[in-house]
Amino acid sequence: MSLYRIALQVRYFGKLYHKTKALLQKQTITFCIALCLCVASWAQQDVLSGDIYVRPEVQDKTIVGEVTYTYITGNDSLRLDAHNMIFSKVHVNGKKTAYAYDTRFLRIPPMGAVGDTLELSISYRVQPKQTVYFVGWEEEAQTRNPRLPQIWTQGQGKYTSHWVPSFDRMSEKVVFDLSIAFDAKYTVVANGKLKQVEEKDSYKIWHFDMQKPMSSYLLAFAIGDYGVQELTSKSGIPIRNYFTKVDSLKVEPTYRHTQAIFDFLETEIGVPYPWQNYKQLPVHDFLYAGMENTGATLFSDRYMVDSVAFNDENYVNVNAHEMAHQWFGNLVTEVGAKDHWLHEGFATYYAYLAQDAILGKRFLTWKLYETARQLREGKGQALLDPKASSLTFYEKGAWALFALRESLGDVHFKRGIKKFLTEYAYTNVTVAQFMTVMETVTGQSLTDFKSIWLKNESFPYQVAMELLAKRNSEIQSLLNWNQNKSKDTVSGIASLPKVWKKATTPLKKELTQAYFPQMEVDLQTLALQDDDLQVRKTALSHLKEFQLEFNPIVENMLTEKSYAIREMALFALWSHFPENRLDYLKKVTTGTVFESGSLRLGWLVLALMTEGISPDKQREYYLELTQYTGSAYPFEIRLQTFYYLHNLKGWQDRNLFDLLQACTHPVWRFREQSRELLKALAQQPEMAPRLQILSSRLTEKERKIVEPYLKKE
Ligand SMILES: [Zn+2]
């Protein structure tokens, strides 16, 4: 027996142990059903492990793969999800076997005796319609954006079964080991621990090892030209922060607080991090903010920021959120959509807790104060509603946990969470089971909690405010002040300077947000010059009436440590003081579009409309602007450039062609907004024929998608 075999057996045992425990928990229910129906025992197939080997082929965006599943047979056939695959081999225990396949499900008939352990091996080829994204492999894209090319996957919502025969049902947890063959010059990242890199002639095979079972939707890999920052958690878990090599200077601001968040979560949750290591990797045009693939979070590279952009939008919250999912979602997984609170509400809450501990400034309670108002204005949905919105699952979900902790107390709450995670580790769980654990641990009935926070559609705003007031005396004062002000607006507003004097940063931000236009000029000036950058930014964003005395203050903001502030200041000054336009443009440092995004675009557009800039320069700026519609650039930049060109009536054919292609983009928001714009353009008599001619250059598949938006209404 080789050592490798021993290792395998230990892992199978671990998996069986977790599964048996879950079965024991269900035994009373099973027992009742057995009594009532008197049916013969029925055994389900149970998949223990999966060894996957894939070779992505860039040329035709194809995956060539092999997968071997070890499973325990039951009475029924083994059903795998597999989209549009071509199988060259389907063997059980090394022998060719009969199977059924309808381009969606692969079914292996029951074989051997119930309880036998069998090995199913499949060789296949597939051109995934979704889930695997080959990004920026055209030469032009690579010259414009050195972060390209990349290949990456997104399983949740898109289904891993588009690139490997696997299990869409979250309850089938498998110990997966991934091996990926690719061109040796790239970096390959996947779930698990990199065990070995095999060198072949022109390529390498990266072998990753996992030891615990997980659902298929959490499988992931990513390929690109990456460097890595290595950290180790207090508990000794390796943390690897990847970055595209051109962005080495952005590593510190992007991954700021990573280790502190990790250490905080382990201590706070009270259950050790459940996987061998943790990796994070930014990718181009990611579909969401981030995705918590087991031990291998992928996130949008718009969060790769320098220390200036850090003050505008940064990765800290997403970082903490995806990390918290490693417990809530990955270690314990929902049974169905009505249990989604256990993923998103928990990840949101623990991310806020981590930031509260690390950033201070009463982060948690102020954040909840902000989301309570969004929830009050929202349409009101129960947390148990499987079709609830993100706002409900994430923010109402975080609120529910905050309220639960307030009612149980810290000690009971933490004890309950620990018991919940330990009892259901590596299995699936419902909200009802979570509530039972909390009730058992604390000996407290949670009937009221369930009805107010889980079943009720409306958000209990009054209850929520009372909870916040208990925790944060400044919020309590604000609530009192708001109440008095609603009785007497004039004296309420008049007392603002007094409140301001004693206020901490979050309260100042809150007051500026709510009352800036009503403030006296003196107080507005204080807000615009506050020590805290976020207060200054909030004040500037509400500055509509431009008093002359604000001029020097706003001019100083052209060099703020925030691209968003620089952009707002530039637009405000440029429109109010036409005679100084050239000076303002000179004073602002924008960096490239990859650093400052929207600021660079805005600067170019203003420069195009400023008198005194030479025609040569203007031509140069226009050419720069028009290149940003290309697929090498992040979709946020492309979309904004489309709008600018639309307003400037500055469309070149290549921009229109980029717009046509954008209508087929995998990112939903970008695709939809591009389609809206295309529809509007297609109604213009001078544009319609140009668009028709350009659309003939699209592929047939693209043309089919785009055609409806070219129609005249
Ligand atoms: Zn999440």
Residues whose N, C-alpha, C, O or C-beta is under 5 A from the ligand:
A	BS01	ZN	E344 A347
